[in-house]
Amino acid sequence: MKKQYRVIPMAILSLFFIILDQVTKYIIVKTMDVGDSIPVIGDILKITSHRNYGAAWGMLQNQMVFFYIITVIVLVALIYFYIKEAANHLLMQTGLMLIFAGAIGNFIDRLFRGNVVDFIDTKIINYDFPIFNVADSCLTIGVFILLYELLFNQKEEKQHGNI
């Protein structure tokens, strides 16, 4: 069976999410001071200007060199995985594309701002979720898609003898 990569559509989607991430962050930086908050849906959803000098949930604060190195390694690994494993698997390609876009989006922030701009502030059933951004959303959704693909679809294909 011929390997089918959807490189151009995935590259366009990835670029779309990177631009969306950067435009929304630019708007926040230019229109809000850090700590400013605008309610969108009561206490459930707010736009809150926040800066993160670490990774998810503020881990590894001020470790920018570490983030630069790790991001480059992750991006190379994603490209390798896309080429070696994702052929004929649209869902896997989509997950990898989202992770790639999210990693690039936050990498751009770290490289040019020295921090990551976060602004989506949610409270879910009295849990004040850490503030995040479009790139974080891409990363999270991409990981869930990839896990689903690896845990369920790959297992199903092996059972049917397609791999």
C-alpha positions as a LaTeX table, in Angstrom:
\begin{tabular}{lrrr}
\hline
Residue & $x$ (\AA) & $y$ (\AA) & $z$ (\AA) \\
\hline
Met1 & 0.00 & 0.00 & 0.00 \\
Lys2 & 1.35 & 3.45 & $-0.94$ \\
Lys3 & 2.12 & 5.71 & 2.01 \\
Gln4 & $-0.22$ & 8.66 & 2.13 \\
Tyr5 & 0.97 & 11.76 & 3.88 \\
Arg6 & $-1.18$ & 14.82 & 3.95 \\
Val7 & 1.78 & 17.18 & 4.28 \\
Ile8 & 0.38 & 20.29 & 2.58 \\
Pro9 & $-3.03$ & 20.27 & 4.33 \\
Met10 & $-1.36$ & 19.50 & 7.68 \\
Ala11 & 1.22 & 22.26 & 7.15 \\
Ile12 & $-1.57$ & 24.73 & 6.35 \\
Leu13 & $-3.55$ & 23.68 & 9.44 \\
Ser14 & $-0.44$ & 23.90 & 11.58 \\
Leu15 & 0.33 & 27.37 & 10.24 \\
Phe16 & $-3.29$ & 28.42 & 10.88 \\
Phe17 & $-3.08$ & 27.39 & 14.56 \\
Ile18 & 0.34 & 29.00 & 15.02 \\
Ile19 & $-0.97$ & 32.28 & 13.57 \\
Leu20 & $-4.18$ & 32.07 & 15.64 \\
Asp21 & $-2.07$ & 31.51 & 18.77 \\
Gln22 & 0.27 & 34.40 & 18.03 \\
Val23 & $-2.50$ & 36.83 & 17.02 \\
Thr24 & $-4.53$ & 36.14 & 20.17 \\
Lys25 & $-1.41$ & 36.55 & 22.34 \\
Tyr26 & $-0.51$ & 39.78 & 20.54 \\
Ile27 & $-3.99$ & 41.17 & 21.22 \\
Ile28 & $-3.69$ & 40.29 & 24.92 \\
Val29 & $-0.21$ & 41.84 & 25.23 \\
Lys30 & $-1.26$ & 45.05 & 23.45 \\
Thr31 & $-4.66$ & 45.58 & 25.09 \\
Met32 & $-4.34$ & 44.26 & 28.65 \\
Asp33 & $-1.98$ & 44.65 & 31.56 \\
Val34 & $-0.81$ & 41.51 & 33.34 \\
Gly35 & $-3.49$ & 40.56 & 35.86 \\
Asp36 & $-6.34$ & 42.31 & 34.01 \\
Ser37 & $-9.37$ & 40.09 & 33.63 \\
Ile38 & $-12.52$ & 40.31 & 31.48 \\
Pro39 & $-15.47$ & 38.05 & 32.34 \\
Val40 & $-16.89$ & 36.24 & 29.29 \\
Ile41 & $-19.24$ & 33.76 & 31.00 \\
Gly42 & $-19.45$ & 34.82 & 34.64 \\
Asp43 & $-16.81$ & 33.02 & 36.73 \\
Ile44 & $-16.74$ & 30.06 & 34.32 \\
Leu45 & $-14.73$ & 31.72 & 31.53 \\
Lys46 & $-12.62$ & 34.87 & 31.69 \\
Ile47 & $-9.90$ & 36.41 & 29.56 \\
Thr48 & $-7.08$ & 37.06 & 32.03 \\
Ser49 & $-3.67$ & 38.43 & 31.02 \\
His50 & $-1.03$ & 36.17 & 32.55 \\
Arg51 & 2.64 & 35.35 & 31.87 \\
Asn52 & 4.14 & 31.93 & 32.43 \\
Tyr53 & 7.90 & 31.70 & 32.87 \\
Gly54 & 7.82 & 27.90 & 33.09 \\
Ala55 & 6.02 & 24.92 & 31.60 \\
Ala56 & 2.49 & 23.65 & 32.20 \\
Trp57 & 1.10 & 24.73 & 35.56 \\
Gly58 & 4.16 & 26.90 & 36.13 \\
Met59 & 6.64 & 24.04 & 36.51 \\
Leu60 & 10.36 & 24.63 & 35.87 \\
Gln61 & 10.18 & 28.42 & 36.20 \\
Asn62 & 12.84 & 30.44 & 34.33 \\
Gln63 & 14.50 & 27.43 & 32.66 \\
Met64 & 14.48 & 28.94 & 29.15 \\
Val65 & 17.63 & 27.19 & 27.84 \\
Phe66 & 16.12 & 23.87 & 28.93 \\
Phe67 & 12.88 & 24.73 & 27.07 \\
Tyr68 & 14.76 & 25.71 & 23.91 \\
Ile69 & 16.65 & 22.41 & 23.85 \\
Ile70 & 13.63 & 20.26 & 24.72 \\
Thr71 & 11.42 & 22.01 & 22.15 \\
Val72 & 13.92 & 21.43 & 19.33 \\
Ile73 & 14.24 & 17.75 & 20.33 \\
Val74 & 10.43 & 17.37 & 20.49 \\
Leu75 & 9.95 & 19.06 & 17.09 \\
Val76 & 12.53 & 16.79 & 15.45 \\
Ala77 & 10.92 & 13.74 & 17.10 \\
Leu78 & 7.46 & 14.82 & 15.88 \\
Ile79 & 8.71 & 15.17 & 12.29 \\
Tyr80 & 10.45 & 11.79 & 12.50 \\
Phe81 & 7.34 & 10.13 & 13.96 \\
Tyr82 & 5.18 & 11.77 & 11.27 \\
Ile83 & 7.40 & 10.35 & 8.52 \\
Lys84 & 7.95 & 6.89 & 10.04 \\
Glu85 & 4.59 & 6.09 & 11.66 \\
Ala86 & 1.80 & 8.39 & 10.52 \\
Ala87 & 1.39 & 7.35 & 6.88 \\
Asn88 & $-2.18$ & 6.28 & 6.14 \\
His89 & $-3.29$ & 7.44 & 9.60 \\
Leu90 & $-5.13$ & 10.75 & 9.26 \\
Leu91 & $-5.96$ & 10.90 & 12.96 \\
Met92 & $-2.31$ & 10.37 & 13.93 \\
Gln93 & $-1.21$ & 13.02 & 11.44 \\
Thr94 & $-3.77$ & 15.43 & 12.90 \\
Gly95 & $-2.61$ & 14.79 & 16.47 \\
Leu96 & 1.04 & 15.27 & 15.52 \\
Met97 & 0.19 & 18.45 & 13.60 \\
Leu98 & $-1.60$ & 19.92 & 16.64 \\
Ile99 & 1.27 & 19.04 & 18.98 \\
Phe100 & 3.73 & 20.55 & 16.48 \\
Ala101 & 1.69 & 23.78 & 16.19 \\
Gly102 & 1.34 & 24.08 & 19.97 \\
Ala103 & 5.04 & 23.51 & 20.56 \\
Ile104 & 5.96 & 26.12 & 17.94 \\
Gly105 & 3.44 & 28.64 & 19.33 \\
Asn106 & 4.86 & 28.53 & 22.85 \\
Phe107 & 8.45 & 28.31 & 21.52 \\
Ile108 & 7.93 & 31.61 & 19.67 \\
Asp109 & 6.82 & 33.24 & 22.94 \\
Arg110 & 9.79 & 31.92 & 24.90 \\
Leu111 & 12.21 & 32.94 & 22.17 \\
Phe112 & 10.93 & 36.48 & 21.60 \\
Arg113 & 9.25 & 37.40 & 24.91 \\
Gly114 & 11.11 & 35.29 & 27.47 \\
Asn115 & 7.77 & 33.95 & 28.74 \\
Val116 & 4.54 & 32.43 & 27.49 \\
Val117 & 1.41 & 34.59 & 27.24 \\
Asp118 & $-1.61$ & 32.82 & 28.76 \\
Phe119 & $-5.12$ & 34.23 & 28.82 \\
Ile120 & $-7.89$ & 31.61 & 28.80 \\
Asp121 & $-9.04$ & 31.44 & 32.41 \\
Thr122 & $-11.65$ & 28.81 & 33.29 \\
Lys123 & $-13.30$ & 27.55 & 36.42 \\
Ile124 & $-14.75$ & 24.05 & 36.10 \\
Ile125 & $-16.97$ & 22.85 & 38.97 \\
Asn126 & $-15.23$ & 25.10 & 41.52 \\
Tyr127 & $-11.77$ & 24.13 & 40.21 \\
Asp128 & $-9.85$ & 27.16 & 39.01 \\
Phe129 & $-8.03$ & 25.59 & 36.06 \\
Pro130 & $-4.55$ & 27.00 & 35.26 \\
Ile131 & $-4.68$ & 29.82 & 32.72 \\
Phe132 & $-3.73$ & 28.63 & 29.23 \\
Asn133 & $-3.61$ & 29.71 & 25.56 \\
Val134 & $-4.33$ & 28.45 & 22.03 \\
Ala135 & $-0.96$ & 26.65 & 21.78 \\
Asp136 & $-1.67$ & 24.81 & 25.05 \\
Ser137 & $-5.07$ & 23.79 & 23.68 \\
Cys138 & $-3.43$ & 22.44 & 20.52 \\
Leu139 & $-0.90$ & 20.49 & 22.58 \\
Thr140 & $-3.57$ & 18.99 & 24.83 \\
Ile141 & $-5.99$ & 18.06 & 22.05 \\
Gly142 & $-3.11$ & 16.69 & 19.95 \\
Val143 & $-1.91$ & 14.47 & 22.80 \\
Phe144 & $-5.44$ & 13.14 & 23.39 \\
Ile145 & $-5.86$ & 12.39 & 19.67 \\
Leu146 & $-2.47$ & 10.68 & 19.53 \\
Leu147 & $-3.20$ & 8.61 & 22.64 \\
Tyr148 & $-6.57$ & 7.58 & 21.23 \\
Glu149 & $-4.99$ & 6.63 & 17.94 \\
Leu150 & $-2.17$ & 4.67 & 19.56 \\
Leu151 & $-4.30$ & 2.94 & 22.20 \\
Phe152 & $-7.42$ & 2.13 & 20.22 \\
Asn153 & $-7.02$ & 2.41 & 16.47 \\
Gln154 & $-3.55$ & 0.84 & 16.28 \\
Lys155 & $-4.68$ & $-2.02$ & 18.53 \\
Glu156 & $-7.76$ & $-2.55$ & 16.35 \\
Glu157 & $-5.67$ & $-2.60$ & 13.16 \\
Lys158 & $-3.32$ & $-5.21$ & 14.63 \\
Gln159 & $-6.29$ & $-7.38$ & 15.58 \\
His160 & $-7.58$ & $-7.20$ & 12.00 \\
Gly161 & $-4.16$ & $-7.94$ & 10.52 \\
Asn162 & $-3.81$ & $-4.59$ & 8.77 \\
Ile163 & $-0.38$ & $-3.90$ & 10.22 \\
\hline
\end{tabular}
